[in-house]
Amino acid sequence: MKNYTLAESIEISNRVTYITTTLITAAVTLIIGTLLFKVLWSWTVPELFPGAVEGGLILGEITWLTALKITGLFAILTSAGSLIAGQWRR
């Protein structure tokens, strides 16, 4: 077993904290985003497109899985946009 210096231990601790914080933030954002998509879709789409909803062209309400997929798509597009713009920093 390797003995780490104090500086190495602090660096490891900082990395673990950074990774943990990032994962928790991503999970909370995914949950909130999914909830927002589900609620906002049910609230706005039937009002904006009543004829299309009645005709069956657009769903008036989406499933949780569909809301999760839309949230994931927006997350990917947002990340790609930030990456292209060069705004990703550690």
C-alpha positions, 0 to 999 in steps of 0.5 A: 500500500502506497503512502501518500503525501499530504499534498497528494491526499488533498489532490485526490480528495479534491478530484473525488469531490469534483467528480461526486459534485458533477455526478450529483448535479447532472442527476438533479438536472436530469430529474428537474429537466424531465419533470419540466418537459413533462409538465410544460408539454402537457400545459402548452402543446394542447393550447398551441396546437389544439387541432393537431392534438384532436386529430392525433398528429401530436400527443397532448401528453408525453410519457416519462420516458419520452420526457427523459429522452427529450431532456437527454437530447437537449443535454447532448445538444447543449454540451456539443454547443458549449464544446464547439464554442470552447466554453468547457472548463474544468 
